[in-house]
Amino acid sequence: MYIYQRLRDLREDNDKKQEDIALILKISRQQYQLYESGKRELPMHHFITLARYYNVSLDYLAGILNTPKRLY
């Protein structure tokens, strides 16, 4: 699974809009949309923020694991 697909799946599973996640990352919705569409790579600091927000491991967020491993 591609990272951008996992980003979208997590967002939708949590009933969030792109605007909601963009606010968490302190970026524009347009910038977040580029990450979620795979047109830009997600910077590591955003990766960490989203892993904490969704309470999943970086391995799951990156698509390495298919089963979410909770952080806490």
C-alpha positions as CSV (number, residue, x, y, z in Angstrom):
1,M,0.0,0.0,0.0
2,Y,1.2,3.5,-0.8
3,I,1.7,6.1,1.9
4,Y,-0.8,8.5,0.3
5,Q,-3.5,5.8,0.3
6,R,-2.9,5.1,4.0
7,L,-3.2,8.8,4.7
8,R,-6.5,9.0,3.0
9,D,-7.8,5.8,4.6
10,L,-6.9,6.9,8.1
11,R,-8.4,10.3,7.6
12,E,-11.7,8.9,6.3
13,D,-11.8,6.2,9.0
14,N,-11.6,9.0,11.5
15,D,-14.3,11.0,9.8
16,K,-12.0,14.0,9.2
17,K,-11.8,16.3,6.2
18,Q,-8.5,17.4,4.6
19,E,-9.0,20.8,6.2
20,D,-9.0,19.2,9.7
21,I,-5.7,17.4,9.1
22,A,-4.1,20.4,7.5
23,L,-4.9,22.4,10.6
24,I,-3.2,19.8,12.8
25,L,-0.1,19.9,10.5
26,K,-0.3,23.8,10.4
27,I,-0.4,23.8,6.6
28,S,-2.9,24.7,3.9
29,R,-5.5,22.2,2.7
30,Q,-4.0,22.4,-0.7
31,Q,-0.6,21.4,0.6
32,Y,-2.1,18.4,2.5
33,Q,-4.0,17.4,-0.7
34,L,-0.7,17.2,-2.5
35,Y,0.6,14.7,0.2
36,E,-2.6,12.7,0.1
37,S,-2.6,12.5,-3.7
38,G,1.0,11.3,-3.8
39,K,2.2,14.4,-5.7
40,R,4.5,15.5,-2.8
41,E,6.3,13.5,-0.2
42,L,5.2,13.9,3.4
43,P,8.1,15.4,5.5
44,M,9.2,13.3,8.5
45,H,8.0,15.8,11.1
46,H,4.5,15.6,9.6
47,F,4.8,11.8,9.5
48,I,5.5,11.8,13.3
49,T,2.7,14.2,14.0
50,L,0.1,12.1,12.1
51,A,1.3,8.9,13.7
52,R,0.8,10.4,17.1
53,Y,-2.6,11.9,16.1
54,Y,-3.9,8.7,14.7
55,N,-2.2,6.6,17.5
56,V,-0.5,4.3,15.0
57,S,3.1,3.3,14.5
58,L,5.2,4.8,11.8
59,D,5.5,1.4,10.2
60,Y,1.8,1.2,9.7
61,L,1.5,4.8,8.5
62,A,4.3,4.1,5.9
63,G,2.5,1.0,4.7
64,I,5.1,-1.4,6.0
65,L,2.7,-3.1,8.3
66,N,-0.9,-3.9,7.3
67,T,-2.2,-4.1,10.9
68,P,-2.1,-0.9,12.9
69,K,0.1,-1.1,16.0
70,R,-1.1,1.3,18.6
71,L,1.4,3.6,20.3
72,Y,-0.5,3.6,23.6
